Amino acid sequence: MVRLEWPLHVVRRVAVAVAAAVVAGAALWLGVGWLQERLSTCAEGVVERGARDECVGVTDGAYAFAPDLDEVRKKIREENARVLAAADREPYVSVAYLTSFTTTADDSNSAEGVRHELQGAYLAQYRHNRGDLSATPKIRLLIANAGSRSAQWRYTVDELIARKGAPDRLVAVAGLGPSTDENLAAVRRLSDNGIAMVGATMTATDIQNIDGFVRVAPTNVDEAYAAAGFLKRRGFATAVVIQDVAQGNLYASTLGTAFTEAFQDGAKHKLVAERMTYDSSVGSAWQNELRYMPGQLCLQRPQVVYFAGRGRQLTHFLDALSNRSCTEQKFTVFTGDDTTNLTAEQIAHAAETGVEVLYTGLSHPDMYRTSPQAVSAPSAKNFQPGGLLDQWFPRDPRYDGGALMGHDAVLAAAQGIQMAARWQGKVDGAAVGRMFHQMDGSQQVAGASGFISFQNNGNPRNKAVPILRLTAAGQAEFVEVSAAEGKPPEQQ
């Protein structure tokens, strides 16, 4: 074998060339990475992520996550700008409204519902900053999108955590989306980082005893007892429970169990069959499972079918039930608050099946008309025809109750901020979280969905629960106000 000896000057030239190539390659790689990052940025604080390239993250209203949010996000941006302009005279902190603002068919919450939540959140910001509840510190309202099904929750939550310091001074997060594993994980991470939280529509009973977390929505147990009380008063004696057993669906699992415990009381009120189940996480198989259930119901003939599942599965079940063989048997279907996420078209279609559908909502504007003692009149009037929301966002029916819940969640956060400033002289997430448990008696939250005080575990105390009925007009018809203890608290 012949061994080649390279002259020293050639070796040096080769080494220089290799080093230059490495540097050029690194620069090219960094350049491509920088370009990709620039291309994936939707706006300041908002980036594209996930298989659908959703724009997720946090904005002060400068960016609209969906076209139908444009009107309300402009108002939020204007109010935020006004707060910043007056910052040298009036101190401020930030509250973020976090949920899935880029919804798809896979989400339980609807585009209409989250739009209404944000409208209500803006109303609470306006009332606290310069309306009938004017107080300090003022509030900047940030809009935080966790993506469809909250799949990008970690990125968005980390963005929120990064805004605890100046200039944002984030102290609380409201909204938080429906009861899912992803949203529970988000709540726990926010708690670990000392940020106060107020859930708007999160109802799963198991989500409790978390530092800094409270909710304005009744729990599934509250809803189940309110439903059972209503049914018993109306003379219903027999029932069957249908439940979604999909892993991670905390809403369905706690709702079915709670109703089972609330309805049964010996021979007078009983379940006439074992719980029927389906799994919404298994492709389209759940539709087949629901399709065969009416045959079993025809044999058992319960007066009430309690459906512990999401609204979009409810519509498939009602289609199956309307094609039952025992046409002479009348069924009443009762379900939970996720029904409020159905669109007007879906509600009308459900009504066309001819099956009476009742459900426990989270709130409804008509609660004030029939039970004025159960809700705050000044708050509720903003949701009536001619009220502020009607003036700001006309031709946008809000029967789903989302606006009331978004409003009450931010209102509770605002009251915590005001109390921390007055009583502790320091406004941060930990201080606001402590104030939630002082909101009782004269300090209860004067909510549009009902007067609100919090138990030590973060759940509302005997919150008013509306009983609603689906109508062929595509609306939720108000029936009566109930509560976990049979009667909601009266104004003090």
C-alpha positions as CSV (number, residue, x, y, z in Angstrom):
1,M,0.0,0.0,0.0
2,V,1.3,3.4,-0.9
3,R,1.1,6.0,1.8
4,L,0.5,9.6,0.6
5,E,2.1,12.5,2.6
6,W,0.2,15.8,2.3
7,P,2.2,19.0,2.4
8,L,1.5,21.2,5.4
9,H,0.2,24.1,3.4
10,V,-2.3,21.8,1.7
11,V,-3.5,20.5,5.0
12,R,-4.0,24.0,6.3
13,R,-6.0,25.0,3.2
14,V,-8.3,21.9,3.6
15,A,-8.8,22.7,7.3
16,V,-9.7,26.3,6.5
17,A,-12.1,25.2,3.8
18,V,-13.8,22.6,6.1
19,A,-14.1,25.2,8.8
20,A,-15.6,27.7,6.4
21,A,-18.1,25.1,5.2
22,V,-19.1,24.3,8.8
23,V,-19.6,28.0,9.6
24,A,-21.6,28.5,6.4
25,G,-23.8,25.5,7.1
26,A,-24.4,26.6,10.6
27,A,-25.3,30.1,9.4
28,L,-27.6,28.6,6.7
29,W,-29.3,26.4,9.4
30,L,-29.8,29.3,11.7
31,G,-31.1,31.4,8.8
32,V,-33.6,28.7,7.9
33,G,-34.7,28.4,11.5
34,W,-35.0,32.2,11.8
35,L,-37.1,32.3,8.6
36,Q,-39.3,29.4,9.7
37,E,-39.9,31.2,13.1
38,R,-40.8,34.4,11.3
39,L,-43.1,32.6,8.9
40,S,-44.8,30.8,11.7
41,T,-45.6,34.0,13.7
42,C,-49.2,35.2,13.3
43,A,-48.7,38.3,15.5
44,E,-46.8,39.4,18.5
45,G,-47.3,36.6,21.1
46,V,-49.1,34.4,18.7
47,V,-47.6,31.6,16.6
48,E,-48.7,28.7,14.4
49,R,-48.5,25.4,16.0
50,G,-49.9,21.8,15.6
51,A,-51.1,19.8,12.6
52,R,-53.6,22.5,11.7
53,D,-51.2,25.4,11.9
54,E,-53.5,27.1,14.4
55,C,-52.6,30.5,15.6
56,V,-52.3,30.1,19.3
57,G,-50.9,32.2,22.1
58,V,-51.8,35.5,23.8
59,T,-52.9,38.9,22.4
60,D,-54.1,42.2,23.9
61,G,-56.7,42.4,21.2
62,A,-54.4,43.3,18.3
63,Y,-55.0,39.9,16.7
64,A,-58.3,38.1,16.0
65,F,-58.0,34.3,16.4
66,A,-61.2,33.9,14.3
67,P,-63.1,36.3,12.0
68,D,-66.3,36.2,14.2
69,L,-64.2,37.5,17.2
70,D,-63.2,40.7,15.3
71,E,-65.9,43.0,16.7
72,V,-65.3,42.1,20.4
73,R,-61.5,42.0,20.2
74,K,-61.5,45.5,18.8
75,K,-63.4,46.8,21.8
76,I,-61.0,44.9,24.1
77,R,-58.0,46.4,22.3
78,E,-59.4,49.9,22.6
79,E,-60.1,49.5,26.3
80,N,-56.6,48.1,26.9
81,A,-55.1,51.0,25.1
82,R,-57.1,53.4,27.3
83,V,-55.8,51.7,30.4
84,L,-52.2,51.9,29.3
85,A,-52.6,55.6,28.4
86,A,-53.7,56.3,31.9
87,A,-51.2,54.1,33.6
88,D,-49.3,57.0,35.2
89,R,-52.5,58.0,37.0
90,E,-54.2,54.7,37.6
91,P,-52.4,51.4,38.3
92,Y,-53.4,48.3,36.3
93,V,-53.0,44.6,36.2
94,S,-53.9,42.0,33.6
95,V,-56.5,39.3,33.5
96,A,-56.4,36.7,30.6
97,Y,-59.4,34.9,29.2
98,L,-58.2,31.5,28.2
99,T,-60.2,28.9,26.1
100,S,-60.2,27.3,22.6
101,F,-61.0,30.2,20.3
102,T,-60.2,28.2,17.1
103,T,-62.8,25.6,17.5
104,T,-63.5,22.6,15.1
105,A,-66.1,19.9,15.0
106,D,-63.9,18.0,17.5
107,D,-64.6,20.6,20.2
108,S,-67.4,20.4,22.7
109,N,-67.7,24.2,22.9
110,S,-68.9,26.1,19.8
111,A,-67.6,29.1,18.0
112,E,-70.8,31.0,19.0
113,G,-70.3,30.0,22.7
114,V,-66.7,31.2,23.0
115,R,-67.6,34.4,21.2
116,H,-70.3,35.1,23.7
117,E,-68.0,34.3,26.6
118,L,-65.5,36.9,25.3
119,Q,-68.3,39.4,24.9
120,G,-69.3,38.9,28.6
121,A,-65.6,39.1,29.6
122,Y,-65.4,42.5,27.9
123,L,-68.5,43.7,29.7
124,A,-67.0,42.8,33.1
125,Q,-63.8,44.6,32.1
126,Y,-65.8,47.7,31.1
127,R,-67.9,47.7,34.3
128,H,-64.8,47.4,36.5
129,N,-62.8,50.0,34.7
130,R,-65.3,52.8,34.0
131,G,-68.8,51.5,34.5
132,D,-71.1,51.0,37.5
133,L,-68.5,48.9,39.4
134,S,-65.5,51.2,38.7
135,A,-62.6,50.3,40.9
136,T,-58.8,50.1,40.9
137,P,-56.4,48.7,39.9
138,K,-57.8,48.8,36.3
139,I,-57.8,45.7,34.2
140,R,-56.2,44.9,30.9
141,L,-58.0,41.9,29.3
142,L,-55.7,39.5,27.4
143,I,-57.1,36.9,25.0
144,A,-55.5,33.5,25.2
145,N,-56.1,30.7,22.6
146,A,-55.1,27.2,23.6
147,G,-56.2,25.8,20.2
148,S,-58.8,23.2,19.2
149,R,-59.4,20.8,22.1
150,S,-56.8,22.8,24.0
151,A,-54.1,20.8,22.2
152,Q,-51.6,23.7,22.4
153,W,-52.4,24.5,26.1
154,R,-48.8,24.2,27.2
155,Y,-47.4,26.8,24.8
156,T,-50.2,29.3,25.6
157,V,-50.0,28.7,29.4
158,D,-46.2,29.3,29.3
159,E,-46.9,32.5,27.4
160,L,-49.2,33.6,30.2
161,I,-46.7,32.7,32.9
162,A,-44.1,34.8,31.2
163,R,-46.5,37.8,31.5
164,K,-46.6,37.9,35.3
165,G,-44.0,40.6,35.3
166,A,-44.1,44.1,33.8
167,P,-45.5,45.4,31.6
168,D,-48.4,43.0,31.6
169,R,-48.6,42.2,35.3
170,L,-50.8,39.2,34.8
171,V,-52.5,38.1,38.1
172,A,-55.5,36.0,37.0
173,V,-56.8,33.8,34.2
174,A,-60.5,33.3,33.6
175,G,-62.5,31.0,31.3
176,L,-60.3,27.9,31.1
177,G,-62.6,26.0,28.8
178,P,-64.6,22.8,29.3
179,S,-63.8,19.9,31.7
180,T,-61.0,17.9,29.9
181,D,-57.7,16.5,30.9
182,E,-55.9,19.2,28.8
183,N,-57.6,22.0,30.6
184,L,-57.1,20.4,34.0
185,A,-53.4,20.2,33.2
186,A,-53.4,23.9,32.3
187,V,-55.1,24.8,35.6
188,R,-52.5,22.8,37.6
189,R,-49.6,24.5,35.8
190,L,-51.1,28.0,36.3
191,S,-51.6,27.1,40.0
192,D,-48.0,25.9,40.4
193,N,-46.9,29.3,39.1
194,G,-49.0,31.4,41.5
195,I,-51.7,32.7,39.1
196,A,-55.3,33.0,40.3
197,M,-58.0,31.3,38.2
198,V,-61.8,31.5,37.7
199,G,-63.4,28.8,35.6
200,A,-66.4,29.9,33.6
201,T,-67.9,26.7,32.2
202,M,-65.8,24.0,33.8
203,T,-68.2,21.8,35.7
204,A,-66.5,18.4,36.4
205,T,-66.8,17.7,40.1
206,D,-63.2,16.2,40.3
207,I,-61.6,19.6,39.4
208,Q,-61.4,21.1,42.9
209,N,-59.0,21.7,45.8
210,I,-56.5,23.4,43.5
211,D,-54.6,26.4,45.0
212,G,-55.9,29.7,43.5
213,F,-58.7,28.0,41.5
214,V,-62.4,28.7,41.8
215,R,-65.3,28.5,39.4
216,V,-68.6,30.3,38.9
217,A,-70.3,27.4,37.2
218,P,-72.2,24.8,39.2
219,T,-70.5,21.5,39.4
220,N,-71.9,18.3,37.8
221,V,-73.1,17.2,41.2
222,D,-74.9,20.4,41.6
223,E,-76.5,20.0,38.2
224,A,-77.4,16.4,38.8
225,Y,-79.2,17.2,42.1
226,A,-80.9,20.2,40.6
227,A,-82.1,17.9,37.7
228,A,-83.2,15.1,40.1
229,G,-85.1,17.6,42.2
230,F,-86.9,19.0,39.2
231,L,-87.9,15.6,37.9
232,K,-89.1,14.3,41.2
233,R,-91.3,17.4,41.7
234,R,-92.8,16.7,38.2
235,G,-93.6,13.2,39.1
236,F,-91.0,11.2,37.2
237,A,-90.3,7.9,38.9
238,T,-88.1,5.8,36.7
239,A,-84.9,6.6,34.7
240,V,-82.0,5.1,32.8
241,V,-78.5,6.7,32.5
242,I,-76.6,6.7,29.2
243,Q,-72.9,7.7,29.7
244,D,-69.9,8.4,27.6
245,V,-67.0,6.5,29.0
246,A,-64.3,8.1,26.8
247,Q,-61.1,8.5,28.7
248,G,-60.4,12.1,29.7
249,N,-64.1,13.1,29.4
250,L,-64.3,14.3,33.0
251,Y,-67.6,16.0,32.3
252,A,-69.5,12.8,31.3
253,S,-68.0,10.5,33.9
254,T,-68.9,12.8,36.9
255,L,-72.3,13.7,35.5
256,G,-73.6,10.2,35.1
257,T,-72.4,9.1,38.6
258,A,-73.8,12.2,40.2
259,F,-77.3,11.8,38.7
260,T,-77.4,8.1,39.7
261,E,-76.8,9.0,43.3
262,A,-79.2,12.0,43.2
263,F,-82.2,10.4,41.6
264,Q,-82.4,7.0,43.4
265,D,-84.2,7.0,46.8
266,G,-85.7,3.6,47.2
267,A,-88.8,2.3,45.3
268,K,-90.3,5.7,44.7
269,H,-87.6,6.9,42.3
270,K,-85.3,4.3,40.8
271,L,-83.1,3.4,37.8
272,V,-84.8,0.5,35.9
273,A,-81.7,-0.8,34.1
274,E,-77.9,-0.8,34.4
275,R,-76.1,2.2,33.0
276,M,-75.8,2.1,29.2
277,T,-72.4,3.3,27.9
278,Y,-70.7,4.4,24.7
279,D,-67.1,5.5,23.9
280,S,-67.0,8.7,21.9
281,S,-63.2,8.4,21.5
282,V,-63.5,5.2,19.3
283,G,-63.9,6.6,15.7
284,S,-67.4,6.4,14.5
285,A,-68.2,3.3,16.5
286,W,-69.9,5.4,19.2
287,Q,-72.6,6.2,16.6
288,N,-73.4,2.6,16.2
289,E,-73.5,2.1,20.0
290,L,-76.1,4.9,20.3
291,R,-78.1,3.5,17.4
292,Y,-78.8,0.3,19.2
293,M,-79.8,1.8,22.6
294,P,-83.4,2.6,21.7
295,G,-84.2,-1.1,21.4
296,Q,-83.1,-1.6,25.0
297,L,-85.0,1.4,26.1
298,C,-88.2,0.1,24.5
299,L,-87.8,-3.0,26.7
300,Q,-87.1,-1.1,29.9
301,R,-89.5,1.8,29.2
302,P,-88.1,4.4,31.6
303,Q,-89.9,7.8,31.9
304,V,-86.6,9.6,31.8
305,V,-83.4,9.0,29.9
306,Y,-80.5,10.8,31.5
307,F,-77.8,11.5,28.8
308,A,-74.4,12.0,30.4
309,G,-72.5,13.0,27.2
310,R,-71.5,15.9,25.1
311,G,-74.1,17.9,23.1
312,R,-72.9,16.7,19.6
313,Q,-73.4,13.1,20.6
314,L,-76.8,13.9,22.0
315,T,-78.1,14.9,18.5
316,H,-77.1,11.4,17.2
317,F,-78.8,9.7,20.1
318,L,-82.0,11.7,19.5
319,D,-82.1,10.7,15.8
320,A,-81.8,7.1,16.9
321,L,-84.5,7.5,19.6
322,S,-86.9,9.1,17.1
323,N,-86.7,5.9,15.0
324,R,-87.5,3.6,17.9
325,S,-89.9,0.7,17.4
326,C,-92.0,1.5,20.4
327,T,-93.5,4.6,18.9
328,E,-96.3,4.7,21.5
329,Q,-93.8,5.1,24.3
330,K,-93.0,8.7,25.2
331,F,-89.5,9.4,26.5
332,T,-88.2,12.6,28.1
333,V,-84.4,13.0,27.7
334,F,-82.6,15.1,30.4
335,T,-79.0,16.1,30.0
336,G,-76.3,18.5,31.2
337,D,-75.0,21.9,30.4
338,D,-72.9,20.9,27.4
339,T,-76.1,21.1,25.4
340,T,-75.7,24.9,25.5
341,N,-72.8,24.4,23.0
342,L,-75.2,23.2,20.2
343,T,-75.8,25.7,17.4
344,A,-79.3,27.0,16.7
345,E,-79.5,24.6,13.7
346,Q,-78.5,21.6,15.9
347,I,-81.0,22.6,18.5
348,A,-83.8,22.9,16.0
349,H,-82.9,19.5,14.5
350,A,-83.0,17.9,17.9
351,A,-86.4,19.4,18.5
352,E,-87.6,18.0,15.2
353,T,-87.1,14.5,16.5
354,G,-90.2,14.9,18.6
355,V,-88.4,13.9,21.8
356,E,-88.7,16.3,24.7
357,V,-85.3,17.4,25.8
358,L,-84.7,19.2,29.1
359,Y,-81.3,20.1,30.5
360,T,-79.5,21.9,33.2
361,G,-77.8,25.1,31.9
362,L,-75.2,27.2,33.4
363,S,-77.2,30.4,33.1
364,H,-79.9,32.0,31.0
365,P,-81.0,35.7,30.6
366,D,-84.6,34.8,31.6
367,M,-83.6,33.7,35.1
368,Y,-83.8,37.4,36.1
369,R,-87.4,37.7,34.9
370,T,-88.9,34.8,36.9
371,S,-86.4,34.6,39.8
372,P,-85.0,38.2,40.3
373,Q,-84.1,37.2,43.9
374,A,-81.6,34.6,42.6
375,V,-79.5,37.0,40.5
376,S,-78.0,40.5,40.6
377,A,-80.4,42.9,39.0
378,P,-77.7,45.5,37.9
379,S,-75.7,42.6,36.3
380,A,-78.6,40.8,34.7
381,K,-80.0,44.0,33.1
382,N,-77.0,44.2,30.9
383,F,-78.1,41.0,29.2
384,Q,-81.7,42.0,28.6
385,P,-83.0,43.5,25.4
386,G,-81.6,47.0,25.1
387,G,-78.8,46.3,27.6
388,L,-75.2,47.0,27.0
389,L,-74.4,43.8,25.2
390,D,-77.4,44.3,23.0
391,Q,-76.2,47.8,22.2
392,W,-72.6,46.7,21.5
393,F,-73.3,43.4,19.7
394,P,-76.8,43.6,18.2
395,R,-78.3,40.7,16.2
396,D,-76.3,38.1,18.2
397,P,-78.7,36.0,20.3
398,R,-77.0,34.8,23.5
399,Y,-79.3,32.1,24.8
400,D,-76.4,29.7,25.3
401,G,-75.5,31.6,28.5
402,G,-71.9,31.9,27.5
403,A,-71.9,35.6,27.9
404,L,-73.2,35.5,31.4
405,M,-70.6,32.9,32.5
406,G,-67.7,34.8,30.8
407,H,-68.9,38.0,32.5
408,D,-69.2,36.4,36.0
409,A,-65.8,34.7,35.7
410,V,-64.0,38.0,35.0
411,L,-66.2,39.8,37.5
412,A,-65.1,37.4,40.2
413,A,-61.4,38.0,39.2
414,A,-62.0,41.8,39.2
415,Q,-63.5,41.6,42.7
416,G,-60.6,39.6,44.0
417,I,-58.2,42.1,42.5
418,Q,-60.0,45.0,44.2
419,M,-60.2,43.2,47.6
420,A,-56.5,42.4,47.4
421,A,-55.6,46.0,46.7
422,R,-57.8,47.3,49.5
423,W,-57.1,44.7,52.2
424,Q,-53.5,43.5,51.5
425,G,-52.0,46.4,49.7
426,K,-50.5,44.0,47.2
427,V,-52.0,42.6,44.0
428,D,-50.5,39.4,42.7
429,G,-51.9,36.0,41.8
430,A,-51.5,34.5,45.3
431,A,-53.2,37.5,47.0
432,V,-56.1,37.4,44.5
433,G,-56.5,33.7,45.0
434,R,-56.8,34.2,48.8
435,M,-59.5,36.8,48.3
436,F,-61.8,34.3,46.5
437,H,-62.5,32.6,49.8
438,Q,-63.5,35.9,51.5
439,M,-66.3,36.4,48.9
440,D,-69.3,35.6,51.1
441,G,-72.2,37.5,52.6
442,S,-71.9,41.2,51.6
443,Q,-68.8,40.4,49.6
444,Q,-70.4,37.7,47.4
445,V,-70.0,38.2,43.7
446,A,-73.1,39.9,42.2
447,G,-73.3,37.7,39.2
448,A,-75.7,37.8,36.3
449,S,-75.9,34.0,36.5
450,G,-76.6,34.1,40.2
451,F,-75.0,35.4,43.4
452,I,-71.7,33.6,43.9
453,S,-69.7,32.7,46.9
454,F,-67.0,30.0,47.1
455,Q,-66.5,27.0,49.2
456,N,-63.0,26.1,50.4
457,N,-62.6,23.6,47.6
458,G,-63.2,26.3,45.0
459,N,-66.8,25.3,44.1
460,P,-69.6,27.8,44.2
461,R,-72.0,27.6,47.1
462,N,-75.5,26.4,46.2
463,K,-75.4,28.2,42.8
464,A,-78.6,28.9,40.9
465,V,-79.1,26.3,38.1
466,P,-81.6,27.0,35.3
467,I,-83.7,24.2,33.9
468,L,-84.0,24.6,30.1
469,R,-85.9,23.0,27.2
470,L,-84.9,22.7,23.5
471,T,-87.4,24.3,21.1
472,A,-88.0,24.0,17.4
473,A,-87.1,27.6,17.0
474,G,-83.5,26.7,17.8
475,Q,-83.4,28.3,21.2
476,A,-83.1,27.3,24.8
477,E,-86.5,27.9,26.5
478,F,-86.3,28.8,30.2
479,V,-88.4,26.5,32.4
480,E,-87.5,27.4,36.0
481,V,-84.6,28.0,38.4
482,S,-83.3,25.2,40.6
483,A,-80.2,24.5,42.6
484,A,-78.3,21.7,44.3
485,E,-80.1,22.3,47.5
486,G,-83.5,22.7,45.8
487,K,-83.7,26.4,46.0
488,P,-81.0,29.0,45.1
489,P,-79.9,31.6,47.7
490,E,-81.7,34.9,47.7
491,Q,-80.1,38.3,47.5
492,Q,-78.7,39.4,50.8
